[in-house]
Amino acid sequence: MINGGSAGGQRLQVYGTRLNAGVTPYALPRLPTNNWQQFTIPLSSLGVANVGNFSGIISRTPAAGHSPFFTWMTSS
């Protein structure tokens, strides 16, 4: 789950990494203001499904001028 905080509206891209290099970016919709929203991103959309060299997941804002602050919450 992710929350855009009091500003909201941020753009965020999520990348799967293979050997610590980002592969296919997955763009999320603009983040909600002061509200939690759940996103489900298939590993196949990140280009890391069924690969032996998957090394992680990263996220970042794709453009200058957008706040990089957001909160992730993972479920176990």
N, CA, C and O atoms as a Tinker XYZ file with bonds, in Angstrom:
   304  protein
     1  N      0.851000   -1.159000    0.000000    73     2
     2  CA     0.000000    0.000000    0.000000    64     1     3
     3  C      0.901000    1.226000    0.000000    63     2     4     5
     4  O      2.034000    1.189000    0.478000    81     3
     5  N      0.372000    2.305000   -0.543000    73     3     6
     6  CA     1.158000    3.532000   -0.648000    64     5     7
     7  C      0.258000    4.734000   -0.386000    63     6     8     9
     8  O     -0.931000    4.728000   -0.703000    81     7
     9  N      0.859000    5.760000    0.198000    73     7    10
    10  CA     0.118000    6.962000    0.557000    64     9    11
    11  C      0.908000    8.164000    0.065000    63    10    12    13
    12  O      2.095000    8.283000    0.371000    81    11
    13  N      0.286000    9.051000   -0.684000    73    11    14
    14  CA     0.967000   10.218000   -1.221000    64    13    15
    15  C      1.174000   11.337000   -0.217000    63    14    16    17
    16  O      1.769000   12.359000   -0.557000    81    15
    17  N      0.695000   11.170000    1.020000    73    15    18
    18  CA     0.876000   12.191000    2.038000    64    17    19
    19  C      0.012000   13.413000    1.780000    63    18    20    21
    20  O     -0.928000   13.361000    0.987000    81    19
    21  N      0.331000   14.506000    2.447000    73    19    22
    22  CA    -0.496000   15.701000    2.352000    64    21    23
    23  C     -0.428000   16.360000    0.981000    63    22    24    25
    24  O     -1.365000   17.056000    0.592000    81    23
    25  N      0.651000   16.159000    0.243000    73    23    26
    26  CA     0.775000   16.751000   -1.096000    64    25    27
    27  C      0.025000   15.917000   -2.130000    63    26    28    29
    28  O     -0.744000   16.458000   -2.924000    81    27
    29  N      0.242000   14.613000   -2.124000    73    27    30
    30  CA    -0.390000   13.727000   -3.100000    64    29    31
    31  C     -0.022000   14.099000   -4.526000    63    30    32    33
    32  O      0.698000   15.070000   -4.758000    81    31
    33  N     -0.514000   13.329000   -5.469000    73    31    34
    34  CA    -0.319000   13.621000   -6.877000    64    33    35
    35  C      1.042000   13.263000   -7.443000    63    34    36    37
    36  O      1.299000   13.512000   -8.621000    81    35
    37  N      1.926000   12.680000   -6.630000    73    35    38
    38  CA     3.248000   12.327000   -7.131000    64    37    39
    39  C      3.146000   11.229000   -8.186000    63    38    40    41
    40  O      2.235000   10.402000   -8.165000    81    39
    41  N      4.087000   11.248000   -9.087000    73    39    42
    42  CA     4.219000   10.161000  -10.061000    64    41    43
    43  C      5.332000    9.250000   -9.553000    63    42    44    45
    44  O      6.337000    9.716000   -9.015000    81    43
    45  N      5.141000    7.974000   -9.728000    73    43    46
    46  CA     6.118000    7.019000   -9.244000    64    45    47
    47  C      6.247000    5.891000  -10.238000    63    46    48    49
    48  O      5.251000    5.393000  -10.763000    81    47
    49  N      7.484000    5.488000  -10.496000    73    47    50
    50  CA     7.740000    4.324000  -11.332000    64    49    51
    51  C      8.413000    3.260000  -10.476000    63    50    52    53
    52  O      9.233000    3.565000   -9.611000    81    51
    53  N      8.055000    2.016000  -10.732000    73    51    54
    54  CA     8.615000    0.880000  -10.018000    64    53    55
    55  C      9.382000    0.053000  -11.041000    63    54    56    57
    56  O      8.910000   -0.179000  -12.154000    81    55
    57  N     10.575000   -0.388000  -10.645000    73    55    58
    58  CA    11.428000   -1.185000  -11.526000    64    57    59
    59  C     11.786000   -2.484000  -10.831000    63    58    60    61
    60  O     12.055000   -2.494000   -9.630000    81    59
    61  N     11.793000   -3.567000  -11.567000    73    59    62
    62  CA    12.429000   -4.780000  -11.094000    64    61    63
    63  C     13.887000   -4.656000  -11.485000    63    62    64    65
    64  O     14.211000   -3.997000  -12.472000    81    63
    65  N     14.772000   -5.284000  -10.720000    73    63    66
    66  CA    16.190000   -5.235000  -11.081000    64    65    67
    67  C     16.718000   -6.634000  -11.331000    63    66    68    69
    68  O     16.352000   -7.603000  -10.665000    81    67
    69  N     17.580000   -6.694000  -12.305000    73    67    70
    70  CA    18.288000   -7.933000  -12.638000    64    69    71
    71  C     19.762000   -7.612000  -12.568000    63    70    72    73
    72  O     20.250000   -6.723000  -13.266000    81    71
    73  N     20.471000   -8.341000  -11.720000    73    71    74
    74  CA    21.889000   -8.071000  -11.462000    64    73    75
    75  C     22.097000   -6.603000  -11.106000    63    74    76    77
    76  O     23.048000   -5.966000  -11.560000    81    75
    77  N     21.184000   -6.078000  -10.280000    73    75    78
    78  CA    21.223000   -4.708000   -9.759000    64    77    79
    79  C     21.057000   -3.617000  -10.814000    63    78    80    81
    80  O     21.391000   -2.462000  -10.551000    81    79
    81  N     20.556000   -3.947000  -11.983000    73    79    82
    82  CA    20.257000   -2.950000  -13.010000    64    81    83
    83  C     18.751000   -2.945000  -13.244000    63    82    84    85
    84  O     18.133000   -4.003000  -13.363000    81    83
    85  N     18.163000   -1.752000  -13.308000    73    83    86
    86  CA    16.727000   -1.643000  -13.527000    64    85    87
    87  C     16.337000   -2.116000  -14.915000    63    86    88    89
    88  O     17.053000   -1.879000  -15.888000    81    87
    89  N     15.210000   -2.778000  -14.999000    73    87    90
    90  CA    14.658000   -3.193000  -16.290000    64    89    91
    91  C     13.354000   -2.442000  -16.509000    63    90    92    93
    92  O     13.256000   -1.281000  -16.111000    81    91
    93  N     12.391000   -3.030000  -17.101000    73    91    94
    94  CA    11.148000   -2.376000  -17.513000    64    93    95
    95  C     10.495000   -1.561000  -16.390000    63    94    96    97
    96  O     10.164000   -2.122000  -15.346000    81    95
    97  N     10.300000   -0.232000  -16.585000    73    95    98
    98  CA     9.598000    0.555000  -15.563000    64    97    99
    99  C      8.094000    0.326000  -15.626000    63    98   100   101
   100  O      7.536000    0.088000  -16.698000    81    99
   101  N      7.453000    0.399000  -14.484000    73    99   102
   102  CA     6.004000    0.269000  -14.377000    64   101   103
   103  C      5.513000    1.549000  -13.714000    63   102   104   105
   104  O      5.849000    1.816000  -12.560000    81   103
   105  N      4.727000    2.337000  -14.424000    73   103   106
   106  CA     4.240000    3.614000  -13.897000    64   105   107
   107  C      2.950000    3.420000  -13.119000    63   106   108   109
   108  O      1.988000    2.845000  -13.629000    81   107
   109  N      2.932000    3.900000  -11.890000    73   107   110
   110  CA     1.717000    3.887000  -11.083000    64   109   111
   111  C      0.892000    5.129000  -11.410000    63   110   112   113
   112  O      1.441000    6.129000  -11.873000    81   111
   113  N     -0.419000    5.077000  -11.175000    73   111   114
   114  CA    -1.220000    6.301000  -11.295000    64   113   115
   115  C     -0.736000    7.312000  -10.252000    63   114   116   117
   116  O     -0.039000    6.941000   -9.307000    81   115
   117  N     -1.097000    8.570000  -10.416000    73   115   118
   118  CA    -0.700000    9.585000   -9.429000    64   117   119
   119  C     -1.129000    9.126000   -8.030000    63   118   120   121
   120  O     -2.208000    8.560000   -7.850000    81   119
   121  N     -0.267000    9.381000   -7.055000    73   119   122
   122  CA    -0.521000    8.905000   -5.701000    64   121   123
   123  C     -1.646000    9.692000   -5.044000    63   122   124   125
   124  O     -1.775000   10.897000   -5.260000    81   123
   125  N     -2.459000    9.013000   -4.242000    73   123   126
   126  CA    -3.592000    9.669000   -3.596000    64   125   127
   127  C     -3.133000   10.594000   -2.461000    63   126   128   129
   128  O     -2.123000   10.336000   -1.808000    81   127
   129  N     -3.878000   11.656000   -2.243000    73   127   130
   130  CA    -3.600000   12.593000   -1.153000    64   129   131
   131  C     -4.189000   12.053000    0.148000    63   130   132   133
   132  O     -5.380000   11.753000    0.229000    81   131
   133  N     -3.331000   11.935000    1.166000    73   131   134
   134  CA    -3.762000   11.503000    2.511000    64   133   135
   135  C     -4.649000   10.266000    2.488000    63   134   136   137
   136  O     -5.624000   10.184000    3.235000    81   135
   137  N     -4.320000    9.325000    1.651000    73   135   138
   138  CA    -5.141000    8.125000    1.536000    64   137   139
   139  C     -4.254000    6.962000    1.119000    63   138   140   141
   140  O     -3.372000    7.105000    0.272000    81   139
   141  N     -4.502000    5.821000    1.723000    73   139   142
   142  CA    -3.765000    4.616000    1.361000    64   141   143
   143  C     -4.435000    3.960000    0.161000    63   142   144   145
   144  O     -5.661000    3.885000    0.081000    81   143
   145  N     -3.615000    3.488000   -0.765000    73   143   146
   146  CA    -4.132000    2.764000   -1.929000    64   145   147
   147  C     -3.238000    1.553000   -2.171000    63   146   148   149
   148  O     -2.012000    1.640000   -2.105000    81   147
   149  N     -3.868000    0.442000   -2.449000    73   147   150
   150  CA    -3.125000   -0.781000   -2.722000    64   149   151
   151  C     -2.910000   -0.929000   -4.215000    63   150   152   153
   152  O     -3.832000   -0.735000   -5.008000    81   151
   153  N     -1.685000   -1.273000   -4.595000    73   151   154
   154  CA    -1.350000   -1.564000   -5.985000    64   153   155
   155  C     -0.784000   -2.971000   -6.041000    63   154   156   157
   156  O      0.023000   -3.356000   -5.194000    81   155
   157  N     -1.197000   -3.725000   -7.019000    73   155   158
   158  CA    -0.636000   -5.041000   -7.262000    64   157   159
   159  C      0.107000   -4.971000   -8.583000    63   158   160   161
   160  O     -0.476000   -4.655000   -9.620000    81   159
   161  N      1.394000   -5.267000   -8.539000    73   159   162
   162  CA     2.231000   -5.190000   -9.738000    64   161   163
   163  C      2.794000   -6.584000  -10.007000    63   162   164   165
   164  O      3.622000   -7.075000   -9.239000    81   163
   165  N      2.354000   -7.219000  -11.085000    73   163   166
   166  CA     2.891000   -8.542000  -11.401000    64   165   167
   167  C      4.387000   -8.468000  -11.727000    63   166   168   169
   168  O      4.832000   -7.526000  -12.384000    81   167
   169  N      5.147000   -9.436000  -11.280000    73   167   170
   170  CA     6.580000   -9.458000  -11.597000    64   169   171
   171  C      6.819000   -9.474000  -13.100000    63   170   172   173
   172  O      7.837000   -8.965000  -13.568000    81   171
   173  N      5.889000  -10.053000  -13.864000    73   171   174
   174  CA     6.037000  -10.060000  -15.319000    64   173   175
   175  C      5.985000   -8.637000  -15.882000    63   174   176   177
   176  O      6.622000   -8.357000  -16.898000    81   175
   177  N      5.239000   -7.737000  -15.241000    73   175   178
   178  CA     5.187000   -6.344000  -15.692000    64   177   179
   179  C      6.490000   -5.610000  -15.425000    63   178   180   181
   180  O      6.772000   -4.587000  -16.049000    81   179
   181  N      7.284000   -6.132000  -14.496000    73   179   182
   182  CA     8.577000   -5.541000  -14.174000    64   181   183
   183  C      9.724000   -6.218000  -14.912000    63   182   184   185
   184  O     10.883000   -5.833000  -14.758000    81   183
   185  N      9.395000   -7.229000  -15.716000    73   183   186
   186  CA    10.418000   -7.935000  -16.484000    64   185   187
   187  C     11.293000   -8.859000  -15.663000    63   186   188   189
   188  O     12.410000   -9.180000  -16.069000    81   187
   189  N     10.794000   -9.295000  -14.505000    73   187   190
   190  CA    11.619000  -10.134000  -13.638000    64   189   191
   191  C     10.956000  -11.454000  -13.234000    63   190   192   193
   192  O     11.424000  -12.129000  -12.317000    81   191
   193  N      9.887000  -11.816000  -13.907000    73   191   194
   194  CA     9.231000  -13.090000  -13.585000    64   193   195
   195  C     10.064000  -14.241000  -14.136000    63   194   196   197
   196  O     10.536000  -14.196000  -15.272000    81   195
   197  N     10.231000  -15.246000  -13.334000    73   195   198
   198  CA    10.908000  -16.477000  -13.760000    64   197   199
   199  C     12.314000  -16.246000  -14.290000    63   198   200   201
   200  O     12.721000  -16.879000  -15.264000    81   199
   201  N     13.058000  -15.347000  -13.660000    73   199   202
   202  CA    14.456000  -15.134000  -14.047000    64   201   203
   203  C     15.352000  -15.494000  -12.866000    63   202   204   205
   204  O     14.973000  -15.305000  -11.710000    81   203
   205  N     16.505000  -15.998000  -13.153000    73   203   206
   206  CA    17.423000  -16.400000  -12.098000    64   205   207
   207  C     18.267000  -15.263000  -11.556000    63   206   208   209
   208  O     18.898000  -15.414000  -10.509000    81   207
   209  N     18.296000  -14.132000  -12.239000    73   207   210
   210  CA    19.150000  -13.035000  -11.795000    64   209   211
   211  C     18.358000  -11.839000  -11.246000    63   210   212   213
   212  O     18.849000  -10.710000  -11.256000    81   211
   213  N     17.128000  -12.092000  -10.767000    73   211   214
   214  CA    16.323000  -11.049000  -10.132000    64   213   215
   215  C     17.033000  -10.605000   -8.859000    63   214   216   217
   216  O     17.410000  -11.435000   -8.032000    81   215
   217  N     17.216000   -9.280000   -8.700000    73   215   218
   218  CA    17.962000   -8.813000   -7.530000    64   217   219
   219  C     17.205000   -7.829000   -6.646000    63   218   220   221
   220  O     17.697000   -7.483000   -5.572000    81   219
   221  N     16.017000   -7.362000   -7.062000    73   219   222
   222  CA    15.273000   -6.480000   -6.180000    64   221   223
   223  C     14.244000   -5.633000   -6.901000    63   222   224   225
   224  O     14.003000   -5.799000   -8.097000    81   223
   225  N     13.640000   -4.721000   -6.151000    73   223   226
   226  CA    12.641000   -3.796000   -6.684000    64   225   227
   227  C     12.998000   -2.408000   -6.181000    63   226   228   229
   228  O     13.291000   -2.228000   -4.999000    81   227
   229  N     12.975000   -1.429000   -7.072000    73   227   230
   230  CA    13.242000   -0.052000   -6.688000    64   229   231
   231  C     12.090000    0.828000   -7.175000    63   230   232   233
   232  O     11.339000    0.436000   -8.069000    81   231
   233  N     11.958000    1.993000   -6.596000    73   231   234
   234  CA    10.951000    2.947000   -7.051000    64   233   235
   235  C     11.575000    4.328000   -7.055000    63   234   236   237
   236  O     12.474000    4.620000   -6.267000    81   235
   237  N     11.088000    5.171000   -7.949000    73   235   238
   238  CA    11.589000    6.541000   -8.018000    64   237   239
   239  C     10.591000    7.416000   -8.746000    63   238   240   241
   240  O      9.716000    6.927000   -9.460000    81   239
   241  N     10.735000    8.706000   -8.556000    73   239   242
   242  CA     9.907000    9.645000   -9.295000    64   241   243
   243  C     10.567000    9.831000  -10.660000    63   242   244   245
   244  O     11.789000    9.961000  -10.735000    81   243
   245  N      9.784000    9.845000  -11.739000    73   243   246
   246  CA    10.369000    9.895000  -13.075000    64   245   247
   247  C     10.765000   11.283000  -13.559000    63   246   248   249
   248  O     11.466000   11.390000  -14.565000    81   247
   249  N     10.347000   12.346000  -12.885000    73   247   250
   250  CA    10.637000   13.687000  -13.391000    64   249   251
   251  C     10.946000   14.644000  -12.255000    63   250   252   253
   252  O     10.488000   14.461000  -11.127000    81   251
   253  N     11.726000   15.662000  -12.567000    73   251   254
   254  CA    12.033000   16.703000  -11.585000    64   253   255
   255  C     10.755000   17.481000  -11.268000    63   254   256   257
   256  O      9.830000   17.528000  -12.079000    81   255
   257  N     10.715000   18.074000  -10.115000    73   255   258
   258  CA     9.573000   18.893000   -9.745000    64   257   259
   259  C      8.502000   18.153000   -8.967000    63   258   260   261
   260  O      7.553000   18.771000   -8.484000    81   259
   261  N      8.635000   16.850000   -8.836000    73   259   262
   262  CA     7.682000   16.079000   -8.043000    64   261   263
   263  C      8.366000   15.662000   -6.752000    63   262   264   265
   264  O      9.537000   15.283000   -6.750000    81   263
   265  N      7.638000   15.733000   -5.676000    73   263   266
   266  CA     8.182000   15.352000   -4.387000    64   265   267
   267  C      8.528000   13.864000   -4.369000    63   266   268   269
   268  O      7.708000   13.036000   -4.766000    81   267
   269  N      9.733000   13.516000   -3.915000    73   267   270
   270  CA    10.105000   12.110000   -3.841000    64   269   271
   271  C      9.578000   11.420000   -2.595000    63   270   272   273
   272  O      9.875000   10.245000   -2.378000    81   271
   273  N      8.799000   12.118000   -1.765000    73   271   274
   274  CA     8.369000   11.545000   -0.496000    64   273   275
   275  C      7.039000   10.819000   -0.622000    63   274   276   277
   276  O      6.054000   11.374000   -1.108000    81   275
   277  N      7.029000    9.597000   -0.187000    73   275   278
   278  CA     5.849000    8.765000   -0.179000    64   277   279
   279  C      6.098000    7.673000    0.838000    63   278   280   281
   280  O      7.222000    7.531000    1.319000    81   279
   281  N      5.106000    6.914000    1.173000    73   279   282
   282  CA     5.256000    5.847000    2.159000    64   281   283
   283  C      4.762000    4.526000    1.558000    63   282   284   285
   284  O      3.638000    4.439000    1.063000    81   283
   285  N      5.607000    3.518000    1.609000    73   283   286
   286  CA     5.241000    2.162000    1.190000    64   285   287
   287  C      4.839000    1.392000    2.435000    63   286   288   289
   288  O      5.391000    1.616000    3.512000    81   287
   289  N      3.892000    0.497000    2.295000    73   287   290
   290  CA     3.565000   -0.422000    3.366000    64   289   291
   291  C      3.400000   -1.787000    2.730000    63   290   292   293
   292  O      2.570000   -1.954000    1.837000    81   291
   293  N      4.157000   -2.743000    3.163000    73   291   294
   294  CA     4.060000   -4.083000    2.599000    64   293   295
   295  C      3.313000   -4.995000    3.551000    63   294   296   297
   296  O      3.336000   -4.798000    4.766000    81   295
   297  N      2.663000   -5.976000    2.999000    73   295   298
   298  CA     1.985000   -6.947000    3.848000    64   297   299
   299  C      2.811000   -8.214000    3.910000    63   298   300   301
   300  O      3.547000   -8.524000    2.973000    81   299
   301  N      2.700000   -8.931000    4.980000    73   299   302
   302  CA     3.469000  -10.168000    5.111000    64   301   303
   303  C      2.593000  -11.370000    4.975000    63   302   304
   304  O      3.077000  -12.499000    5.060000    81   303
